[in-house]
């Protein structure tokens, strides 16, 4: 269940009788809910005409949870059927949820050495000073900043889990020159997100590279994710604080 549903359930579970009844009543709910596709449905026959009251609130909560948990049952069954075409379901029982998560989505920790082994360079030497600064800075990042970098450069939060998976999916990061007109220390890195390409200015020091990279990844990392506009806005509001803390 999503965060809004969880918040609503807790709110209804903890409201007072006064909020549901009497002249000072504050809650005017019916036995209806909005599903994740924004469609309005009744929790039971005639639910559009049944008021949420103190006496029936537990029934409301049970029906609410059941409806939200099962609203994607058809889609989940199709996902399960698709997975079974690749891996027999009896073998899936040998995997924990974390095993399956890692194999489908990659590991949540960003392995910088693994990424470096699958990075290519175009128009710039792998031994250039600013390239060495880049790997030095990326290794210094914690998990959150490393994931933010991958989001910025590739619109993903995880990498393929190992060398074999990189090769199987033909995934690689490409670092290209940055075409600035003057002092490279004035520019921020750019990314061709769809292609996992990074345009990196020839920064004069790892400190400047870290400052510019942190600002870029925390300001623009979620710009392709229209499902989380508030999270994106929060990241952008916090970007200046990130740089201030670094300085």
PyMOL commands that set and color helices and strands:
alter all, ss='L'
color gray80, all
select helices_A, chain A and resi 3-14+17-20+47-49+57-70+73-86+89-92+97-105+112-117+129-140+143-154+163-168+184-186+193-195+206-220+226-246
alter helices_A, ss='H'
color red, helices_A
select strands_A, chain A and resi 32-34+40-42+119-122+173-177+190-192+197-200
alter strands_A, ss='S'
color yellow, strands_A
deselect
rebuild
show_as cartoon
